[in-house]
Each structure stands twice: as C-alpha cells, then as structure tokens.
Amino acid sequence: MKKKRFKVVINWSGEVHEFYRHATSVDQALRHSIRALARQVGYTTKFVKDYVMDEGHQRWEVTDE
C-alpha cells in the first residue's frame, strides 16, 4: 500500500496538538500521533489513547494533506 500524508489534530485537555504523519490509513496515522502525544505529555500511550478515544467526546480529527 502507498503511504499518504495525514494531518492529525488532537485536543489534549483544551490544548490543541497537530501532527503530520505518513501512513497507509487514517487509523495508522492516529495511532502514531497518539504515541507521539504520549511522549510529549509524559503519560503512557494507553492512558492517552483512552482519553483521546473516549466515546463521549470528539477529541481528534484526521484529514488528508
């Protein structure tokens, strides 16, 4: 599969983080961005993923670049 460039925007407690990732799918770009965010904020990847993916809130957006 050919990789595409995605822009991922994640709202972390009111702070907006933007990531640009090359990936084969939206899901893959989001996973890579969540991992990068976890390193930035100093929490585990699982904790950040659970917060971002909470079904009660829309805290992320992925678009093709």
PyMOL Python script that loads the backbone (N, CA, C, O; Angstrom):
from pymol import cmd

cmd.read_pdbstr("""\
ATOM      1  N   MET A   1       0.835  -1.187   0.000  1.00  0.00           N
ATOM      2  CA  MET A   1       0.000   0.000   0.000  1.00  0.00           C
ATOM      3  C   MET A   1       0.877   1.246   0.000  1.00  0.00           C
ATOM      4  O   MET A   1       1.955   1.280   0.593  1.00  0.00           O
ATOM      5  N   LYS A   2       0.387   2.241  -0.669  1.00  0.00           N
ATOM      6  CA  LYS A   2       1.109   3.505  -0.738  1.00  0.00           C
ATOM      7  C   LYS A   2       0.737   4.383   0.457  1.00  0.00           C
ATOM      8  O   LYS A   2      -0.430   4.483   0.834  1.00  0.00           O
ATOM      9  N   LYS A   3       1.751   5.013   1.040  1.00  0.00           N
ATOM     10  CA  LYS A   3       1.505   5.897   2.171  1.00  0.00           C
ATOM     11  C   LYS A   3       1.056   7.271   1.683  1.00  0.00           C
ATOM     12  O   LYS A   3       1.477   7.752   0.631  1.00  0.00           O
ATOM     13  N   LYS A   4       0.177   7.889   2.493  1.00  0.00           N
ATOM     14  CA  LYS A   4      -0.290   9.239   2.230  1.00  0.00           C
ATOM     15  C   LYS A   4       0.065  10.095   3.435  1.00  0.00           C
ATOM     16  O   LYS A   4       0.358   9.580   4.514  1.00  0.00           O
ATOM     17  N   ARG A   5       0.037  11.395   3.239  1.00  0.00           N
ATOM     18  CA  ARG A   5       0.319  12.311   4.336  1.00  0.00           C
ATOM     19  C   ARG A   5      -0.997  12.729   4.975  1.00  0.00           C
ATOM     20  O   ARG A   5      -1.924  13.160   4.290  1.00  0.00           O
ATOM     21  N   PHE A   6      -1.067  12.595   6.295  1.00  0.00           N
ATOM     22  CA  PHE A   6      -2.259  12.948   7.047  1.00  0.00           C
ATOM     23  C   PHE A   6      -1.937  14.044   8.059  1.00  0.00           C
ATOM     24  O   PHE A   6      -0.834  14.100   8.603  1.00  0.00           O
ATOM     25  N   LYS A   7      -2.908  14.905   8.298  1.00  0.00           N
ATOM     26  CA  LYS A   7      -2.822  15.888   9.367  1.00  0.00           C
ATOM     27  C   LYS A   7      -3.735  15.394  10.483  1.00  0.00           C
ATOM     28  O   LYS A   7      -4.922  15.149  10.267  1.00  0.00           O
ATOM     29  N   VAL A   8      -3.171  15.251  11.671  1.00  0.00           N
ATOM     30  CA  VAL A   8      -3.924  14.756  12.824  1.00  0.00           C
ATOM     31  C   VAL A   8      -3.968  15.874  13.871  1.00  0.00           C
ATOM     32  O   VAL A   8      -2.931  16.393  14.285  1.00  0.00           O
ATOM     33  N   VAL A   9      -5.173  16.232  14.285  1.00  0.00           N
ATOM     34  CA  VAL A   9      -5.360  17.256  15.316  1.00  0.00           C
ATOM     35  C   VAL A   9      -5.986  16.578  16.527  1.00  0.00           C
ATOM     36  O   VAL A   9      -7.037  15.944  16.426  1.00  0.00           O
ATOM     37  N   ILE A  10      -5.324  16.721  17.674  1.00  0.00           N
ATOM     38  CA  ILE A  10      -5.808  16.107  18.909  1.00  0.00           C
ATOM     39  C   ILE A  10      -5.953  17.190  19.970  1.00  0.00           C
ATOM     40  O   ILE A  10      -5.047  17.996  20.183  1.00  0.00           O
ATOM     41  N   ASN A  11      -7.110  17.193  20.632  1.00  0.00           N
ATOM     42  CA  ASN A  11      -7.363  18.113  21.730  1.00  0.00           C
ATOM     43  C   ASN A  11      -6.993  17.405  23.028  1.00  0.00           C
ATOM     44  O   ASN A  11      -7.654  16.448  23.432  1.00  0.00           O
ATOM     45  N   TRP A  12      -5.936  17.878  23.678  1.00  0.00           N
ATOM     46  CA  TRP A  12      -5.496  17.291  24.940  1.00  0.00           C
ATOM     47  C   TRP A  12      -5.792  18.286  26.050  1.00  0.00           C
ATOM     48  O   TRP A  12      -5.030  19.232  26.249  1.00  0.00           O
ATOM     49  N   SER A  13      -6.873  18.090  26.765  1.00  0.00           N
ATOM     50  CA  SER A  13      -7.288  18.953  27.877  1.00  0.00           C
ATOM     51  C   SER A  13      -7.334  20.428  27.481  1.00  0.00           C
ATOM     52  O   SER A  13      -6.854  21.287  28.220  1.00  0.00           O
ATOM     53  N   GLY A  14      -7.907  20.717  26.327  1.00  0.00           N
ATOM     54  CA  GLY A  14      -8.044  22.086  25.868  1.00  0.00           C
ATOM     55  C   GLY A  14      -6.849  22.601  25.082  1.00  0.00           C
ATOM     56  O   GLY A  14      -6.902  23.701  24.531  1.00  0.00           O
ATOM     57  N   GLU A  15      -5.793  21.839  25.020  1.00  0.00           N
ATOM     58  CA  GLU A  15      -4.588  22.210  24.282  1.00  0.00           C
ATOM     59  C   GLU A  15      -4.582  21.445  22.963  1.00  0.00           C
ATOM     60  O   GLU A  15      -4.645  20.215  22.957  1.00  0.00           O
ATOM     61  N   VAL A  16      -4.506  22.163  21.852  1.00  0.00           N
ATOM     62  CA  VAL A  16      -4.581  21.533  20.532  1.00  0.00           C
ATOM     63  C   VAL A  16      -3.172  21.169  20.055  1.00  0.00           C
ATOM     64  O   VAL A  16      -2.270  22.006  20.044  1.00  0.00           O
ATOM     65  N   HIS A  17      -3.005  19.904  19.661  1.00  0.00           N
ATOM     66  CA  HIS A  17      -1.732  19.405  19.143  1.00  0.00           C
ATOM     67  C   HIS A  17      -1.949  18.959  17.700  1.00  0.00           C
ATOM     68  O   HIS A  17      -2.904  18.241  17.405  1.00  0.00           O
ATOM     69  N   GLU A  18      -1.059  19.386  16.801  1.00  0.00           N
ATOM     70  CA  GLU A  18      -1.138  18.999  15.395  1.00  0.00           C
ATOM     71  C   GLU A  18       0.061  18.116  15.048  1.00  0.00           C
ATOM     72  O   GLU A  18       1.196  18.410  15.423  1.00  0.00           O
ATOM     73  N   PHE A  19      -0.210  17.046  14.334  1.00  0.00           N
ATOM     74  CA  PHE A  19       0.832  16.130  13.877  1.00  0.00           C
ATOM     75  C   PHE A  19       0.638  15.877  12.392  1.00  0.00           C
ATOM     76  O   PHE A  19      -0.492  15.815  11.908  1.00  0.00           O
ATOM     77  N   TYR A  20       1.730  15.734  11.680  1.00  0.00           N
ATOM     78  CA  TYR A  20       1.691  15.350  10.271  1.00  0.00           C
ATOM     79  C   TYR A  20       2.379  13.992  10.179  1.00  0.00           C
ATOM     80  O   TYR A  20       3.538  13.848  10.568  1.00  0.00           O
ATOM     81  N   ARG A  21       1.664  13.007   9.668  1.00  0.00           N
ATOM     82  CA  ARG A  21       2.181  11.648   9.619  1.00  0.00           C
ATOM     83  C   ARG A  21       1.969  11.042   8.242  1.00  0.00           C
ATOM     84  O   ARG A  21       0.948  11.277   7.595  1.00  0.00           O
ATOM     85  N   HIS A  22       2.943  10.260   7.804  1.00  0.00           N
ATOM     86  CA  HIS A  22       2.800   9.459   6.594  1.00  0.00           C
ATOM     87  C   HIS A  22       2.342   8.079   7.039  1.00  0.00           C
ATOM     88  O   HIS A  22       2.993   7.441   7.866  1.00  0.00           O
ATOM     89  N   ALA A  23       1.232   7.620   6.494  1.00  0.00           N
ATOM     90  CA  ALA A  23       0.662   6.341   6.906  1.00  0.00           C
ATOM     91  C   ALA A  23      -0.183   5.782   5.772  1.00  0.00           C
ATOM     92  O   ALA A  23      -0.503   6.477   4.807  1.00  0.00           O
ATOM     93  N   THR A  24      -0.536   4.511   5.913  1.00  0.00           N
ATOM     94  CA  THR A  24      -1.359   3.863   4.888  1.00  0.00           C
ATOM     95  C   THR A  24      -2.852   4.028   5.155  1.00  0.00           C
ATOM     96  O   THR A  24      -3.668   3.773   4.270  1.00  0.00           O
ATOM     97  N   SER A  25      -3.223   4.456   6.379  1.00  0.00           N
ATOM     98  CA  SER A  25      -4.639   4.618   6.709  1.00  0.00           C
ATOM     99  C   SER A  25      -4.810   5.686   7.783  1.00  0.00           C
ATOM    100  O   SER A  25      -3.852   6.089   8.442  1.00  0.00           O
ATOM    101  N   VAL A  26      -6.046   6.130   7.941  1.00  0.00           N
ATOM    102  CA  VAL A  26      -6.384   7.093   8.983  1.00  0.00           C
ATOM    103  C   VAL A  26      -6.086   6.507  10.355  1.00  0.00           C
ATOM    104  O   VAL A  26      -5.534   7.189  11.218  1.00  0.00           O
ATOM    105  N   ASP A  27      -6.448   5.245  10.558  1.00  0.00           N
ATOM    106  CA  ASP A  27      -6.219   4.589  11.854  1.00  0.00           C
ATOM    107  C   ASP A  27      -4.738   4.555  12.204  1.00  0.00           C
ATOM    108  O   ASP A  27      -4.363   4.811  13.348  1.00  0.00           O
ATOM    109  N   GLN A  28      -3.902   4.241  11.230  1.00  0.00           N
ATOM    110  CA  GLN A  28      -2.469   4.173  11.478  1.00  0.00           C
ATOM    111  C   GLN A  28      -1.910   5.559  11.815  1.00  0.00           C
ATOM    112  O   GLN A  28      -1.092   5.692  12.725  1.00  0.00           O
ATOM    113  N   ALA A  29      -2.341   6.573  11.095  1.00  0.00           N
ATOM    114  CA  ALA A  29      -1.886   7.939  11.370  1.00  0.00           C
ATOM    115  C   ALA A  29      -2.299   8.367  12.774  1.00  0.00           C
ATOM    116  O   ALA A  29      -1.520   9.010  13.477  1.00  0.00           O
ATOM    117  N   LEU A  30      -3.504   8.021  13.184  1.00  0.00           N
ATOM    118  CA  LEU A  30      -3.976   8.362  14.520  1.00  0.00           C
ATOM    119  C   LEU A  30      -3.173   7.633  15.591  1.00  0.00           C
ATOM    120  O   LEU A  30      -2.801   8.231  16.601  1.00  0.00           O
ATOM    121  N   ARG A  31      -2.903   6.349  15.379  1.00  0.00           N
ATOM    122  CA  ARG A  31      -2.100   5.575  16.342  1.00  0.00           C
ATOM    123  C   ARG A  31      -0.714   6.188  16.531  1.00  0.00           C
ATOM    124  O   ARG A  31      -0.250   6.342  17.660  1.00  0.00           O
ATOM    125  N   HIS A  32      -0.055   6.535  15.429  1.00  0.00           N
ATOM    126  CA  HIS A  32       1.279   7.129  15.512  1.00  0.00           C
ATOM    127  C   HIS A  32       1.234   8.483  16.230  1.00  0.00           C
ATOM    128  O   HIS A  32       2.137   8.817  16.997  1.00  0.00           O
ATOM    129  N   SER A  33       0.199   9.239  15.980  1.00  0.00           N
ATOM    130  CA  SER A  33       0.070  10.549  16.620  1.00  0.00           C
ATOM    131  C   SER A  33      -0.205  10.424  18.112  1.00  0.00           C
ATOM    132  O   SER A  33       0.321  11.204  18.906  1.00  0.00           O
ATOM    133  N   ILE A  34      -1.013   9.463  18.496  1.00  0.00           N
ATOM    134  CA  ILE A  34      -1.280   9.236  19.918  1.00  0.00           C
ATOM    135  C   ILE A  34       0.009   8.848  20.632  1.00  0.00           C
ATOM    136  O   ILE A  34       0.264   9.303  21.747  1.00  0.00           O
ATOM    137  N   ARG A  35       0.817   8.014  19.998  1.00  0.00           N
ATOM    138  CA  ARG A  35       2.109   7.636  20.578  1.00  0.00           C
ATOM    139  C   ARG A  35       3.017   8.849  20.769  1.00  0.00           C
ATOM    140  O   ARG A  35       3.660   8.998  21.807  1.00  0.00           O
ATOM    141  N   ALA A  36       3.060   9.714  19.752  1.00  0.00           N
ATOM    142  CA  ALA A  36       3.885  10.921  19.831  1.00  0.00           C
ATOM    143  C   ALA A  36       3.372  11.868  20.923  1.00  0.00           C
ATOM    144  O   ALA A  36       4.165  12.464  21.651  1.00  0.00           O
ATOM    145  N   LEU A  37       2.059  12.003  21.032  1.00  0.00           N
ATOM    146  CA  LEU A  37       1.474  12.852  22.064  1.00  0.00           C
ATOM    147  C   LEU A  37       1.805  12.320  23.454  1.00  0.00           C
ATOM    148  O   LEU A  37       2.115  13.095  24.358  1.00  0.00           O
ATOM    149  N   ALA A  38       1.742  11.019  23.626  1.00  0.00           N
ATOM    150  CA  ALA A  38       2.065  10.413  24.919  1.00  0.00           C
ATOM    151  C   ALA A  38       3.493  10.769  25.336  1.00  0.00           C
ATOM    152  O   ALA A  38       3.740  11.079  26.501  1.00  0.00           O
ATOM    153  N   ARG A  39       4.424  10.725  24.397  1.00  0.00           N
ATOM    154  CA  ARG A  39       5.806  11.113  24.709  1.00  0.00           C
ATOM    155  C   ARG A  39       5.880  12.586  25.108  1.00  0.00           C
ATOM    156  O   ARG A  39       6.624  12.946  26.020  1.00  0.00           O
ATOM    157  N   GLN A  40       5.116  13.435  24.431  1.00  0.00           N
ATOM    158  CA  GLN A  40       5.147  14.875  24.721  1.00  0.00           C
ATOM    159  C   GLN A  40       4.584  15.211  26.092  1.00  0.00           C
ATOM    160  O   GLN A  40       5.147  16.041  26.806  1.00  0.00           O
ATOM    161  N   VAL A  41       3.488  14.579  26.465  1.00  0.00           N
ATOM    162  CA  VAL A  41       2.812  14.938  27.718  1.00  0.00           C
ATOM    163  C   VAL A  41       3.265  14.102  28.905  1.00  0.00           C
ATOM    164  O   VAL A  41       2.916  14.407  30.046  1.00  0.00           O
ATOM    165  N   GLY A  42       4.037  13.052  28.652  1.00  0.00           N
ATOM    166  CA  GLY A  42       4.603  12.276  29.745  1.00  0.00           C
ATOM    167  C   GLY A  42       3.685  11.237  30.375  1.00  0.00           C
ATOM    168  O   GLY A  42       3.885  10.848  31.526  1.00  0.00           O
ATOM    169  N   TYR A  43       2.694  10.793  29.639  1.00  0.00           N
ATOM    170  CA  TYR A  43       1.797   9.741  30.113  1.00  0.00           C
ATOM    171  C   TYR A  43       1.999   8.494  29.258  1.00  0.00           C
ATOM    172  O   TYR A  43       2.644   8.545  28.211  1.00  0.00           O
ATOM    173  N   THR A  44       1.444   7.380  29.713  1.00  0.00           N
ATOM    174  CA  THR A  44       1.551   6.158  28.925  1.00  0.00           C
ATOM    175  C   THR A  44       0.679   6.266  27.681  1.00  0.00           C
ATOM    176  O   THR A  44      -0.294   7.020  27.651  1.00  0.00           O
ATOM    177  N   THR A  45       1.042   5.505  26.662  1.00  0.00           N
ATOM    178  CA  THR A  45       0.272   5.504  25.423  1.00  0.00           C
ATOM    179  C   THR A  45      -1.167   5.050  25.680  1.00  0.00           C
ATOM    180  O   THR A  45      -2.104   5.602  25.105  1.00  0.00           O
ATOM    181  N   LYS A  46      -1.340   4.053  26.534  1.00  0.00           N
ATOM    182  CA  LYS A  46      -2.691   3.551  26.839  1.00  0.00           C
ATOM    183  C   LYS A  46      -3.550   4.634  27.488  1.00  0.00           C
ATOM    184  O   LYS A  46      -4.718   4.792  27.132  1.00  0.00           O
ATOM    185  N   PHE A  47      -2.984   5.378  28.433  1.00  0.00           N
ATOM    186  CA  PHE A  47      -3.735   6.442  29.100  1.00  0.00           C
ATOM    187  C   PHE A  47      -4.167   7.508  28.093  1.00  0.00           C
ATOM    188  O   PHE A  47      -5.317   7.945  28.103  1.00  0.00           O
ATOM    189  N   VAL A  48      -3.239   7.926  27.220  1.00  0.00           N
ATOM    190  CA  VAL A  48      -3.545   8.948  26.225  1.00  0.00           C
ATOM    191  C   VAL A  48      -4.582   8.423  25.228  1.00  0.00           C
ATOM    192  O   VAL A  48      -5.509   9.146  24.860  1.00  0.00           O
ATOM    193  N   LYS A  49      -4.430   7.169  24.792  1.00  0.00           N
ATOM    194  CA  LYS A  49      -5.385   6.581  23.847  1.00  0.00           C
ATOM    195  C   LYS A  49      -6.784   6.529  24.456  1.00  0.00           C
ATOM    196  O   LYS A  49      -7.760   6.885  23.795  1.00  0.00           O
ATOM    197  N   ASP A  50      -6.889   6.089  25.707  1.00  0.00           N
ATOM    198  CA  ASP A  50      -8.190   6.013  26.371  1.00  0.00           C
ATOM    199  C   ASP A  50      -8.840   7.397  26.471  1.00  0.00           C
ATOM    200  O   ASP A  50     -10.050   7.525  26.289  1.00  0.00           O
ATOM    201  N   TYR A  51      -8.051   8.424  26.759  1.00  0.00           N
ATOM    202  CA  TYR A  51      -8.579   9.785  26.858  1.00  0.00           C
ATOM    203  C   TYR A  51      -9.045  10.289  25.489  1.00  0.00           C
ATOM    204  O   TYR A  51     -10.149  10.818  25.357  1.00  0.00           O
ATOM    205  N   VAL A  52      -8.204  10.123  24.485  1.00  0.00           N
ATOM    206  CA  VAL A  52      -8.499  10.647  23.147  1.00  0.00           C
ATOM    207  C   VAL A  52      -9.676   9.914  22.514  1.00  0.00           C
ATOM    208  O   VAL A  52     -10.501  10.537  21.846  1.00  0.00           O
ATOM    209  N   MET A  53      -9.765   8.610  22.712  1.00  0.00           N
ATOM    210  CA  MET A  53     -10.780   7.793  22.052  1.00  0.00           C
ATOM    211  C   MET A  53     -12.081   7.672  22.850  1.00  0.00           C
ATOM    212  O   MET A  53     -12.950   6.887  22.472  1.00  0.00           O
ATOM    213  N   ASP A  54     -12.238   8.419  23.935  1.00  0.00           N
ATOM    214  CA  ASP A  54     -13.453   8.387  24.750  1.00  0.00           C
ATOM    215  C   ASP A  54     -14.672   8.630  23.852  1.00  0.00           C
ATOM    216  O   ASP A  54     -14.735   9.631  23.138  1.00  0.00           O
ATOM    217  N   GLU A  55     -15.627   7.717  23.897  1.00  0.00           N
ATOM    218  CA  GLU A  55     -16.782   7.782  23.004  1.00  0.00           C
ATOM    219  C   GLU A  55     -17.696   8.972  23.272  1.00  0.00           C
ATOM    220  O   GLU A  55     -18.459   9.372  22.393  1.00  0.00           O
ATOM    221  N   GLY A  56     -17.629   9.537  24.458  1.00  0.00           N
ATOM    222  CA  GLY A  56     -18.489  10.663  24.804  1.00  0.00           C
ATOM    223  C   GLY A  56     -18.018  11.991  24.250  1.00  0.00           C
ATOM    224  O   GLY A  56     -18.745  12.982  24.317  1.00  0.00           O
ATOM    225  N   HIS A  57     -16.798  12.026  23.696  1.00  0.00           N
ATOM    226  CA  HIS A  57     -16.219  13.278  23.203  1.00  0.00           C
ATOM    227  C   HIS A  57     -15.521  13.057  21.875  1.00  0.00           C
ATOM    228  O   HIS A  57     -15.023  11.965  21.598  1.00  0.00           O
ATOM    229  N   GLN A  58     -15.486  14.081  21.070  1.00  0.00           N
ATOM    230  CA  GLN A  58     -14.731  14.033  19.807  1.00  0.00           C
ATOM    231  C   GLN A  58     -13.469  14.860  20.026  1.00  0.00           C
ATOM    232  O   GLN A  58     -13.506  16.087  19.940  1.00  0.00           O
ATOM    233  N   ARG A  59     -12.356  14.192  20.307  1.00  0.00           N
ATOM    234  CA  ARG A  59     -11.118  14.890  20.649  1.00  0.00           C
ATOM    235  C   ARG A  59     -10.059  14.791  19.557  1.00  0.00           C
ATOM    236  O   ARG A  59      -8.930  15.238  19.759  1.00  0.00           O
ATOM    237  N   TRP A  60     -10.395  14.220  18.412  1.00  0.00           N
ATOM    238  CA  TRP A  60      -9.407  14.085  17.349  1.00  0.00           C
ATOM    239  C   TRP A  60     -10.048  14.255  15.977  1.00  0.00           C
ATOM    240  O   TRP A  60     -11.253  14.076  15.798  1.00  0.00           O
ATOM    241  N   GLU A  61      -9.207  14.604  15.028  1.00  0.00           N
ATOM    242  CA  GLU A  61      -9.648  14.748  13.640  1.00  0.00           C
ATOM    243  C   GLU A  61      -8.448  14.423  12.749  1.00  0.00           C
ATOM    244  O   GLU A  61      -7.332  14.877  13.004  1.00  0.00           O
ATOM    245  N   VAL A  62      -8.690  13.639  11.711  1.00  0.00           N
ATOM    246  CA  VAL A  62      -7.646  13.272  10.767  1.00  0.00           C
ATOM    247  C   VAL A  62      -8.110  13.677   9.366  1.00  0.00           C
ATOM    248  O   VAL A  62      -9.222  13.350   8.949  1.00  0.00           O
ATOM    249  N   THR A  63      -7.243  14.392   8.648  1.00  0.00           N
ATOM    250  CA  THR A  63      -7.553  14.795   7.275  1.00  0.00           C
ATOM    251  C   THR A  63      -6.390  14.465   6.367  1.00  0.00           C
ATOM    252  O   THR A  63      -5.240  14.406   6.803  1.00  0.00           O
ATOM    253  N   ASP A  64      -6.707  14.245   5.075  1.00  0.00           N
ATOM    254  CA  ASP A  64      -5.652  14.039   4.070  1.00  0.00           C
ATOM    255  C   ASP A  64      -4.982  15.371   3.789  1.00  0.00           C
ATOM    256  O   ASP A  64      -5.626  16.419   3.760  1.00  0.00           O
ATOM    257  N   GLU A  65      -3.713  15.309   3.589  1.00  0.00           N
ATOM    258  CA  GLU A  65      -2.979  16.532   3.218  1.00  0.00           C
ATOM    259  C   GLU A  65      -2.610  16.480   1.776  1.00  0.00           C
ATOM    260  O   GLU A  65      -1.989  17.411   1.264  1.00  0.00           O
TER     261      GLU A  65
END
""", "prot")
cmd.dss("prot")
cmd.show_as("cartoon", "prot")
cmd.util.cbc("prot")
cmd.orient("prot")
